[in-house]
Structure formats: C-alpha cells, structure tokens
Amino acid sequence: MPQINQPVLDFLLSRRSRPAKTLSAPAPGRRELAPILQAAARVPDHGKLVPWRFVILEKPALKRLVAAIPGRAAELELPEWKGRSVAELYDEAELVVAVISAPKEGNIPQIEQIYSAGAVCLSLLNAALASGWGANWISGWISHDAKLMQETLGIVSGETVAGLIHLGTETVAPPERPRPEIEEITTWMSE
C-alpha cells in the first residue's frame, strides 16, 4: 500500500486561486520567489529540453506594460473598455511572473513542450499558494498578442505566453465554487 502524504493531498483537494483583483502588497521578493520558481520548474519535461522560461514583472515593468496596453488595444480596434480594464488589472498588480513557452527544435513534439509550459503555470500557482501567497493564473488577449508581448516582455519568434501569474498578499478568501462531478467526466475502460 502506498504511503499517503495527507497534508499535500488535502492542499490539492482544497486549493483555490485567488482573484488577481483581491491581491495586494506585499508580494514575494526575490528570495521568497526563488523556491516557488524552483518548484514550478520541477514539471514533466520530456527530453529535458526546458521549453519554457520566466519573465518577472516588478512594478516598473508592470507600469511599462500598463502604458502600452491602451495603444495596442486601439490598434487592434478593441472596445475602449477592454483595454482599460486590462490596464487597470496590471496597474494594480504587485508582481507578475510570465511563463514563456519556448519550444526547442528536436524530436520532442511541440505540443508536448507547450503542455510542459502549462504544467509550469499550475505548479507555480500551487507553489505560491502553498507558500502562503495569493496567486492567480491569467491569460487573455494581451498574452496572445505577439506584438505587445515582444515589445513589453521581450519574447522572440517562436515563443508564446503560457500564462501571467499574479502574486501578492491575499486580502479576501474566495468562496468555493462548483467543481465537476468526477463520475460525469470519467470513463473507466476495463477491456
């Protein structure tokens, strides 16, 4: 019989992202963030390619991103409110870790490398929560806009943003939300 690590299992069964709007100062500093990043980097990585990297957005970088959002939203002819609401979210952010999917050439399928970057996002989120910080994984139109991400995060051709993980101090405990009924989404195959 396997040995159960009950505290970890309890954490995973009760984990809940914290809405980014409810996070405030302080955010983890470089020393507090280091073990969170180390935990995030311990994901399945077929071929040991490390097909992802981190870009840490501290306040000055967040301000630069915020300044670029309205103009880019206008270029894309998005409704004004869409640019404004996203700019406000990042203006209020304390710290954001961008997980950059950076697939490598080779015999490992690109989709597996992209999945690995997604695993980094979830591991980073869980490590932050386990460390006592509030965290939220966000994507949205800015993360999918190559031009904006190249200009503000320095991503290069072939890279994409897998997620923007907001970190800070939790100010409000979020209520539990409905979860799927496992029986409804599970198929057992015995033959």
C-alpha positions in Angstrom: 0.0 0.0 0.0 1.4 3.4 -0.9 2.2 5.9 1.8 -0.2 8.9 1.6 1.2 12.4 2.1 -2.1 13.6 3.5 -1.2 17.3 4.0 -0.3 17.6 0.3 -3.4 15.8 -0.8 -5.6 17.9 1.5 -3.9 21.1 0.0 -4.6 19.9 -3.6 -8.2 18.9 -2.8 -8.9 22.4 -1.3 -6.6 24.7 -3.4 -8.3 27.7 -4.9 -6.9 30.5 -7.0 -7.2 34.0 -5.5 -8.7 36.6 -7.9 -6.0 38.9 -9.1 -8.1 42.0 -8.1 -8.0 40.9 -4.4 -4.2 40.6 -4.2 -2.3 43.4 -2.6 1.2 44.3 -1.3 3.4 42.8 -0.2 4.3 40.4 -3.0 7.1 37.9 -2.7 10.6 39.3 -3.0 13.4 37.6 -4.9 14.3 35.4 -2.0 10.7 34.3 -1.4 10.1 33.8 -5.1 13.2 31.6 -5.7 11.7 28.4 -4.1 8.4 29.0 -5.9 10.2 29.1 -9.2 12.3 26.1 -8.3 9.1 24.1 -7.6 7.5 25.4 -10.8 10.5 24.1 -12.8 10.0 20.5 -11.5 7.4 19.6 -14.0 7.3 16.8 -16.6 9.7 17.8 -19.4 10.0 15.1 -22.0 13.6 15.2 -23.4 14.8 17.6 -20.6 14.5 20.5 -23.1 13.3 23.1 -20.6 10.9 24.5 -23.2 9.9 27.5 -21.1 11.4 30.4 -19.2 10.3 33.0 -16.7 10.0 36.8 -17.1 9.4 38.5 -13.7 7.4 41.8 -13.9 8.1 44.0 -11.0 6.4 47.4 -10.6 8.5 49.4 -13.1 8.0 46.7 -15.8 4.3 46.5 -14.9 4.0 50.3 -15.4 5.6 49.9 -18.8 3.1 47.2 -19.8 0.2 49.2 -18.5 1.3 52.2 -20.6 1.4 50.0 -23.7 -1.9 48.3 -23.4 -4.4 51.1 -24.4 -2.5 52.0 -27.6 -2.3 48.3 -28.6 -6.0 47.8 -27.9 -6.8 50.8 -30.1 -4.5 49.3 -32.9 -6.5 46.1 -32.6 -9.7 48.1 -32.7 -10.8 46.5 -29.4 -13.5 48.3 -27.4 -12.0 51.0 -25.2 -13.3 49.3 -22.0 -11.4 46.1 -22.9 -8.0 47.9 -23.0 -8.9 50.0 -19.9 -10.0 47.0 -17.7 -6.8 45.0 -18.6 -4.6 48.0 -18.0 -6.2 48.6 -14.6 -5.7 44.9 -13.6 -1.9 45.2 -14.3 -1.7 48.7 -12.8 -3.0 47.2 -9.5 -0.7 44.1 -9.7 2.2 43.8 -7.3 4.2 41.1 -9.1 3.5 39.0 -12.2 5.5 36.0 -13.4 5.1 35.5 -17.1 5.7 31.9 -18.1 7.0 31.9 -21.6 6.6 28.8 -23.7 9.8 28.4 -25.7 9.7 25.2 -27.7 13.0 23.8 -28.8 13.9 22.1 -32.1 14.3 18.3 -31.9 12.3 15.1 -31.9 10.0 16.0 -29.0 6.6 17.1 -30.4 6.0 20.9 -29.9 2.6 20.2 -28.3 4.3 18.2 -25.5 6.6 21.2 -24.9 3.6 23.5 -24.8 1.9 21.2 -22.3 5.1 21.3 -20.2 4.8 25.2 -20.1 1.2 24.8 -18.9 2.3 22.5 -16.2 4.8 25.1 -15.1 2.0 27.6 -14.7 0.0 25.4 -12.5 3.0 24.3 -10.5 4.0 27.9 -10.0 0.4 28.8 -8.9 0.3 25.9 -6.4 3.8 26.6 -5.0 2.8 30.2 -4.4 -0.4 29.2 -2.7 1.5 26.6 -0.6 4.0 29.3 0.4 1.2 31.4 1.8 0.8 33.9 -1.1 -2.3 34.7 -3.1 -1.9 33.7 -6.8 -3.9 33.8 -10.0 -3.1 32.4 -13.5 -4.4 34.8 -16.1 -4.1 34.8 -19.9 -6.4 37.0 -22.0 -5.9 39.0 -25.1 -2.7 40.6 -24.1 -0.9 37.3 -23.5 -1.9 36.2 -27.0 -0.8 39.4 -28.8 2.7 38.6 -30.1 3.5 42.3 -30.9 2.6 43.5 -27.4 4.4 40.7 -25.7 7.5 41.2 -27.9 7.6 44.9 -27.1 6.9 44.6 -23.3 8.2 41.1 -22.3 10.9 40.6 -24.9 9.6 37.3 -26.2 11.1 36.2 -29.5 9.8 34.5 -32.6 8.5 31.0 -31.8 7.7 31.9 -28.1 4.3 32.5 -26.6 3.0 33.4 -23.2 1.6 30.3 -21.4 0.4 32.4 -18.5 0.7 35.5 -16.5 0.8 34.5 -12.8 -0.2 37.3 -10.5 1.2 37.1 -7.0 0.6 39.1 -3.8 -1.0 39.0 -0.4 -4.5 37.6 -0.2 -7.0 40.2 1.1 -10.2 38.1 0.8 -10.6 34.4 0.9 -12.5 33.4 -2.2 -15.7 31.3 -1.8 -15.6 27.7 -3.0 -17.0 27.3 -6.5 -18.8 24.4 -8.0 -16.5 21.6 -9.1 -17.2 18.9 -11.7 -18.8 15.7 -10.6 -16.0 13.2 -11.2 -18.4 10.5 -12.2 -19.7 12.7 -15.0 -16.3 13.3 -16.6 -14.7 9.9 -16.1 -14.8 6.8 -18.3 -13.4 3.6 -16.9 -12.2 1.1 -19.5 -11.6 -2.4 -18.2 -11.3 -4.1 -21.6 
